[in-house]
Amino acid sequence: MNLDNNLLFFFSALGAFNSFVLSIYFLVFKKAKLSSDYFLGALLAVLSIRVWKSIFFYFNPNLSKIYLQIGLSACLFIGPFLYFFLWTKLANTRKYKNHFILQLVILFLLVLIIGILYPYKTNPDLWGTLFYKVINYQWLLYILVSVTLVKPIFAKRIRLNSSLTYDEVFALSVFLGVFLIWLSYFFASYTSYIMGALTFSFSIYLTLLVVFFKRKTIIEFPDKKEKYADSKIDPKDASELLFKIDQAIVEQELYKNPNLTLTILAKELNIRPHLISQLLNDNLNKNFSSFINEYRINEAKRIMASEGNLKIEVIAEMCGFNSNSTFYSAFKKFTNTTPSKYLSSSE
């Protein structure tokens, strides 16, 4: 390749490579992973597969048809992963809906069956016309459905003229990036096939820059240490931080760790311990022990309702208490009764 082609390959592949690295991070290495992290990691993975296919095909038109089939098949998952990411990131809920997994299973089986019955190698015209259109319009359909999730963000910014939270900026940046990538591929016949890869590189770095500066200016709580030293945390920041803490504790079941401390939790969430302590004291009027024990007692009540034949000592251990006496005192504090009486009343 000449110098121009080398530069074109470098810039088009840059985004795909970094997207793959980021997908590994969100799926494997990120601490205290939430549902949105899994869906974002998966979204970045299928996008990188789609883009790598475009790059290799552009510079090598004789690329094996199996790679073309894999690249196009990955597009079927871009829309769903985008929607699932936005829903788990923005919706006021802890977990994803069960039908999300059902949709992915159905899509996977559909891709597998069609790939076996109508492989790209023997049906290039079918993949290049009908299947290509179906894939692109299915991707667009999920983008349009995703608009319902990001629409309140636009309304908040335009009508109320209020600043957006870190999660809102992050979600909006991802949505706009995916939409731009779809546009570049959909109109590739009017521009260039490599534009999709270049747009992806541009989008991913623009998104990283936007969320980085937003984190520095709004959500980087350690920089607000002095600001909150003598006053309560801003209600908007407090609400968002509490939701993140609650989501992480529930999804990761951190409360089941009997050795969980404020320092450990802060390290998992990459937040200053002092900030969590201030948040609990000022905004919830609780200390860390009471805050975590409430999760443990709720789990104990759930176990008692579903597995009432277990011994109290076993239930206490399952919920993260390191002693029976601590469990008894905490249970009575939150329920005004003893575990034995509560268990008897629920039978």
C-alpha positions in Angstrom: 0.0 0.0 0.0 1.1 3.6 -0.7 1.4 6.2 2.0 -2.2 7.5 1.5 -3.6 4.0 1.8 -1.4 3.3 4.9 -2.8 6.5 6.5 -6.3 5.6 5.5 -5.9 2.1 7.0 -4.4 3.4 10.2 -7.2 5.9 10.9 -10.0 3.6 9.9 -8.6 0.8 12.0 -7.8 2.9 15.0 -11.4 3.1 16.2 -12.0 -0.6 15.6 -8.9 -1.6 17.6 -9.7 0.7 20.5 -13.4 -0.4 20.5 -12.3 -4.0 20.8 -10.0 -3.1 23.7 -12.8 -1.2 25.4 -15.2 -4.1 24.9 -12.8 -6.4 26.7 -12.5 -3.9 29.6 -16.3 -3.5 30.1 -16.9 -7.3 29.8 -14.0 -8.6 31.8 -11.8 -6.1 33.7 -14.2 -3.3 34.9 -14.8 -3.5 38.6 -18.3 -3.6 40.0 -19.8 -4.2 36.5 -23.5 -3.3 36.0 -25.9 -4.6 33.4 -25.2 -1.5 31.3 -21.5 -2.3 31.2 -22.1 -5.8 29.8 -24.4 -4.4 27.1 -22.0 -1.6 26.3 -19.1 -4.1 26.0 -21.2 -6.3 23.7 -22.2 -3.3 21.6 -18.5 -2.2 21.2 -17.6 -5.8 20.3 -20.2 -6.2 17.5 -19.4 -2.7 16.2 -15.7 -3.6 16.0 -16.5 -6.8 14.2 -18.6 -4.9 11.6 -15.9 -2.3 11.1 -13.0 -4.7 10.9 -14.9 -6.5 8.1 -15.4 -3.3 6.2 -11.7 -2.4 6.5 -10.4 -5.7 5.4 -12.9 -5.9 2.5 -12.0 -2.4 1.4 -8.3 -3.1 1.2 -8.8 -6.8 0.0 -11.9 -7.3 -2.1 -11.0 -11.0 -2.4 -11.6 -11.4 1.4 -13.0 -14.8 2.3 -16.8 -14.8 2.3 -17.0 -16.3 5.8 -15.6 -13.0 7.1 -18.1 -11.0 5.1 -20.9 -13.2 6.6 -19.7 -12.7 10.1 -19.3 -9.0 9.7 -22.8 -8.5 8.3 -24.3 -10.9 10.9 -22.8 -8.8 13.7 -24.9 -5.9 12.5 -28.0 -7.6 13.7 -26.9 -7.3 17.2 -25.8 -3.6 17.1 -29.4 -2.2 17.4 -30.5 -4.5 20.3 -27.3 -3.9 22.3 -27.7 -0.2 21.8 -31.3 -0.3 23.1 -30.4 -2.6 26.0 -27.5 -0.4 27.0 -29.6 2.8 26.9 -32.4 1.1 28.9 -30.2 -0.2 31.6 -28.2 3.0 31.7 -31.1 5.5 31.9 -34.1 3.6 33.3 -34.6 3.8 37.0 -34.1 0.1 37.6 -31.4 -2.3 38.8 -31.6 -5.1 36.2 -32.5 -5.7 32.6 -35.7 -7.3 31.5 -35.9 -11.0 30.8 -37.1 -10.4 27.2 -33.8 -8.8 26.4 -32.0 -12.1 26.7 -34.9 -13.8 24.8 -34.4 -11.4 21.9 -30.7 -12.1 21.8 -31.2 -15.9 21.8 -33.8 -15.6 19.0 -31.4 -13.4 17.0 -28.5 -15.8 17.6 -30.5 -18.8 16.4 -31.8 -16.8 13.4 -28.3 -15.9 12.4 -27.0 -19.4 12.9 -29.9 -21.1 10.9 -29.7 -18.6 8.0 -26.0 -18.8 8.0 -26.1 -22.5 7.6 -29.0 -22.7 5.1 -27.9 -19.7 3.0 -24.1 -19.1 3.5 -22.6 -16.0 1.9 -20.2 -18.2 -0.1 -22.9 -19.7 -2.2 -25.5 -16.9 -2.0 -23.6 -13.6 -2.4 -26.4 -11.9 -4.3 -28.9 -12.8 -1.6 -26.6 -11.4 1.1 -25.7 -8.3 -0.9 -29.4 -7.4 -1.6 -32.2 -8.8 0.6 -30.2 -9.7 3.7 -28.2 -6.4 3.6 -31.4 -4.4 3.5 -33.0 -6.4 6.3 -29.9 -6.0 8.5 -29.7 -2.2 7.9 -33.4 -1.6 8.5 -33.5 -3.8 11.6 -30.6 -1.7 12.9 -32.5 1.5 12.1 -35.6 0.2 13.8 -33.8 -0.3 17.1 -32.3 3.2 16.7 -35.8 4.7 16.3 -37.0 2.7 19.3 -34.0 4.0 21.3 -35.1 7.6 20.5 -37.8 7.1 23.1 -35.1 6.6 25.8 -32.9 9.6 24.9 -35.8 11.9 24.0 -36.2 13.0 27.7 -32.5 14.0 27.7 -33.1 16.4 24.7 -36.2 17.7 26.4 -34.4 18.3 29.6 -31.6 20.2 27.9 -33.7 22.2 25.5 -36.8 23.0 27.4 -35.5 23.1 31.0 -32.1 24.4 30.0 -30.5 22.3 32.8 -27.2 20.5 32.7 -27.1 16.9 31.9 -25.7 14.2 34.3 -22.7 12.1 33.4 -24.8 9.1 32.6 -27.1 11.1 30.3 -24.1 12.6 28.4 -22.5 9.2 28.1 -25.7 7.5 26.9 -26.5 10.3 24.4 -22.9 10.2 23.0 -23.1 6.5 22.4 -26.6 6.8 20.8 -25.4 9.6 18.4 -22.2 7.7 17.6 -24.1 4.6 16.6 -26.6 6.6 14.6 -23.7 8.3 12.7 -22.2 5.0 11.9 -25.5 3.7 10.6 -25.8 6.8 8.4 -22.3 6.3 7.0 -22.9 2.7 6.0 -26.4 3.3 4.7 -25.3 6.1 2.4 -21.9 4.4 1.6 -23.0 4.1 -2.1 -23.0 7.9 -2.3 -19.7 8.4 -0.5 -17.2 5.6 0.1 -17.4 2.1 1.8 -14.6 3.0 4.1 -16.5 6.0 5.5 -18.2 3.7 8.0 -14.9 2.8 9.6 -13.7 6.3 9.5 -16.9 7.5 11.1 -16.5 4.9 13.8 -13.0 6.1 14.7 -14.3 9.7 14.8 -17.3 8.8 16.9 -15.5 6.7 19.5 -12.8 9.3 20.1 -15.3 12.1 20.2 -17.4 10.2 22.7 -14.4 9.5 24.9 -13.5 13.2 24.9 -17.0 14.3 25.6 -17.6 11.9 28.5 -14.1 12.6 29.9 -14.6 16.4 30.1 -18.1 15.9 31.4 -16.8 13.6 34.2 -14.2 16.2 35.1 -16.7 19.0 35.3 -19.7 17.4 36.8 -19.4 13.8 38.1 -15.8 13.6 39.3 -16.8 13.8 43.0 -13.3 13.7 44.4 -12.7 17.2 43.0 -15.8 18.3 45.0 -14.3 17.4 48.3 -13.9 20.9 49.4 -17.2 22.0 48.0 -19.1 19.5 50.1 -16.9 19.8 53.2 -19.4 21.9 55.0 -22.7 21.2 53.2 -24.8 18.4 51.8 -24.1 17.0 48.4 -26.1 18.5 45.6 -29.4 16.6 45.4 -28.9 15.8 41.7 -25.4 14.5 42.3 -26.5 12.6 45.4 -29.4 10.9 43.6 -27.2 9.7 40.8 -24.5 8.5 43.1 -26.9 6.7 45.3 -28.4 4.9 42.3 -24.9 3.8 41.2 -24.1 2.5 44.6 -27.4 0.7 45.0 -27.1 -0.8 41.5 -23.6 -2.1 42.1 -24.4 -3.5 45.5 -27.5 -5.3 44.3 -26.2 -6.6 41.0 -22.8 -7.7 42.4 -24.4 -8.8 45.7 -21.6 -7.0 47.5 -23.5 -7.1 50.8 -22.9 -10.9 50.9 -19.3 -10.2 51.6 -19.0 -10.4 55.5 -15.8 -8.4 55.3 -17.2 -5.6 53.2 -16.0 -2.2 54.5 -16.5 1.4 53.3 -13.0 1.3 51.9 -13.6 -1.8 49.9 -16.9 -0.5 48.5 -15.3 2.8 47.6 -12.4 1.0 45.8 -14.9 -1.2 43.9 -16.8 1.9 42.7 -13.7 4.1 42.3 -15.2 6.8 44.6 -13.6 8.4 47.7 -14.6 6.7 50.9 -15.1 10.1 52.5 -17.7 11.0 49.9 -19.7 7.8 50.4 -19.6 8.3 54.2 -20.8 11.9 53.8 -23.5 10.8 51.4 -24.9 8.2 53.8 -24.7 10.5 56.8 -26.1 13.7 55.3 -28.5 12.4 52.7 -29.7 9.1 54.3 -28.9 9.7 57.9 -27.3 6.3 58.1 -23.8 5.0 58.9 -22.2 2.5 56.6 -23.0 -0.5 58.8 -26.7 0.3 58.9 -26.7 1.0 55.1 -25.3 -2.4 54.2 -27.2 -4.3 56.9 -30.4 -3.2 55.4 -29.5 -5.0 52.2 -28.6 -8.1 54.2 -31.8 -8.1 56.2 -33.9 -7.7 53.0 -32.0 -10.7 51.6 -32.7 -12.6 54.8 -36.4 -11.9 54.5 -36.4 -13.1 50.9 -34.7 -16.3 51.8 -37.0 -16.9 54.7 -40.0 -16.5 52.4 -38.7 -18.9 49.8 -36.5 -21.3 51.9 -38.1 -21.3 55.3 -36.6 -24.7 56.2 -33.1 -23.3 56.5 -31.6 -22.7 60.0 -31.2 -19.1 61.2 -27.5 -19.5 61.4 -27.3 -20.6 57.7 -29.5 -17.7 56.6 -27.3 -15.2 58.5 -24.2 -16.5 56.8 -25.8 -16.5 53.4 -26.7 -12.8 53.8 -23.2 -11.7 54.8 -23.3 -11.6 58.6 -20.1 -12.8 60.2 -21.8 -13.6 63.6 -25.3 -14.7 64.7 -25.5 -12.0 67.4 -24.9 -9.3 64.8 -27.6 -10.8 62.6 -30.1 -11.0 65.5 -29.5 -7.4 66.6 -29.7 -6.0 63.0 -32.8 -8.1 62.2 -34.6 -6.8 65.2 -33.6 -3.2 64.5 -35.0 -3.3 61.0 -38.1 -5.5 61.6 -38.9 -4.9 65.3 -39.0 -8.7 65.8 -36.6 -11.6 66.0 -35.7 -13.9 63.1 -37.4 -16.8 64.7 -40.7 -15.0 65.2 -40.5 -13.5 61.7 -39.9 -17.0 60.3 -42.8 -18.4 62.3 -45.2 -15.7 61.2 -44.3 -16.2 57.5 -45.0 -19.9 57.5 
